[in-house]
Amino acid sequence: MKVCLFSDFDGPLMDVSERYFQVYCFILPQAAEPGQPLNYLSKAEFWECKRAQVNERTIGRQSGLTEEQAEQFVRLRRRHVHADPFFAHDRVQPDVYHHLTRLQAADVDLTVVTMRRTRELEPTLEQFDLARFFPSESRYCLANDYHKSNDVHDKQLLLARHYPKHQHQRCYMVGDTEADILAAKHLGIPSLGVLCGIRNEARLRALDPWKIVANLGEAADLILHDAG
């Protein structure tokens, strides 16, 4: 039976930790009073907070903001985290090209399922030479004018919309968040949570995915073995 891999984009394929950290460093002083003492988290500290699903308001408070300032911090973060200048900080995860090539060579249908909008996905695919793995008909993302609700809800709708064309295949979902795991579970698709993204093992394990793996390489090994 033909195999299909649904892969999230940010996390399994792209490392977004620097983008998120740079946004944090940029907006923290904007939410504070001039000259106000601030406690900047290191990148490691910040990313561990994100992986443990500490909310933005709490991160703001831990960084020296008042409750009211933390609310402004949340609003600023929402405005800037998907702004074009900060996408320049994204990087491809290590060995992604190698593992996508392995899967492609094994005749696995590769699809990307992401909460990025078209204008956020297409340039990145071209810039990092990932378009060759994901032809236009295999890119499932949000329309530029889509009004977002929340990632769990929107990811479930997005995957459900495109799943029917693949339901005759043996499908797997690789992702790094609750949105990915729960969307796959809703459709009965085996899910693999990757630890190279924005959730730590404890948060992923609580979602009870089919497997938890370090990265796309381990996911590829499991998929090829299970489907073989």
Secondary structure as UniProt FT lines:
FT   STRAND          3..7
FT   TURN            11..13
FT   STRAND          14..15
FT   HELIX           17..31
FT   TURN            34..35
FT   HELIX           43..51
FT   TURN            52..53
FT   HELIX           56..62
FT   TURN            63..64
FT   HELIX           67..80
FT   TURN            81..82
FT   HELIX           84..87
FT   TURN            88..89
FT   STRAND          91..92
FT   TURN            94..95
FT   HELIX           96..105
FT   TURN            106..107
FT   STRAND          109..117
FT   HELIX           118..127
FT   TURN            128..129
FT   TURN            131..133
FT   HELIX           136..138
FT   STRAND          139..142
FT   TURN            144..145
FT   HELIX           151..162
FT   HELIX           163..166
FT   TURN            167..168
FT   STRAND          170..175
FT   HELIX           178..187
FT   STRAND          191..194
FT   TURN            195..196
FT   HELIX           201..205
FT   TURN            206..207
FT   STRAND          211..213
FT   HELIX           216..227
//
